[in-house]
Amino acid sequence: MAQVQVQVQAHAQAFAADEVQAVYRAIHERRDMRHFAGGEVAPDLLRRLLQAAHHAPSVGFMQPWRFIRVRGEALRQSLHTVVEQERVLTARALGEREDAFMRLKVQGLLDAAELLVVTLADGREKHVFGRRTLPQMDLASASCAIQNLWLAARAEGLGMGWVSLFDPAEVAVLLGLPDGAEPIALLCLGPVHDFYEEPMLQRERWARREPLSALVFDECWGRPSDLFAGQSANPSADPSPGEPT
């Protein structure tokens, strides 16, 4: 996999150049993994990854994330069944893309060394700071925790996949969640044989990364940003993750 290279402009509070490169490498080489090699994740490493997740930013410092480590094979199999049920329903909802979707590997619950369920905590309504008009900031905050864990896992050489194909009510029952708590992610975590050279759904021609220049505006919606003036609007002109820039 090609190494991402960035030109580092030194600022007083910046990390050392090699540390900056490592941060960008983790970001660009992170993959949503679906293929795992079994094995295990040492307890001290798992604690370290969860500590990284717990140091994510959260609106109003509400820290809405809760992690449930699934260790029993019976519970893991039950969660797998819930995911498979939703996979079929999702395929049907996709219409003409049903067959193509069913050919995709969309989860690795039975193969990954660790399975973590991320839920939003109960009692979130008491947190008003930053959420009075944007109550979904609890989900945004928990997503930051997941991303922290993902990047730390990649830096440690572990793969991680976020599975969201499930009925939240069924998962809540399986895990005995209190009223108000809500599952948002099944995280498959563990050793992998290789990391994908590009996002799997891009490799499978399901979708492709949009050019950044089409997603950044100046002053109002739809006005192209001066940051990309003179650059091609062709998506292929944007470097893929992991390619030198």
Summary of the structure (lengths in Angstrom):
residues: 245
radius of gyration: 19.7
end to end distance: 13.8
largest distance: 56.9
contacts: 675
relative contact order: 0.20
helix: 41%
strand: 12%
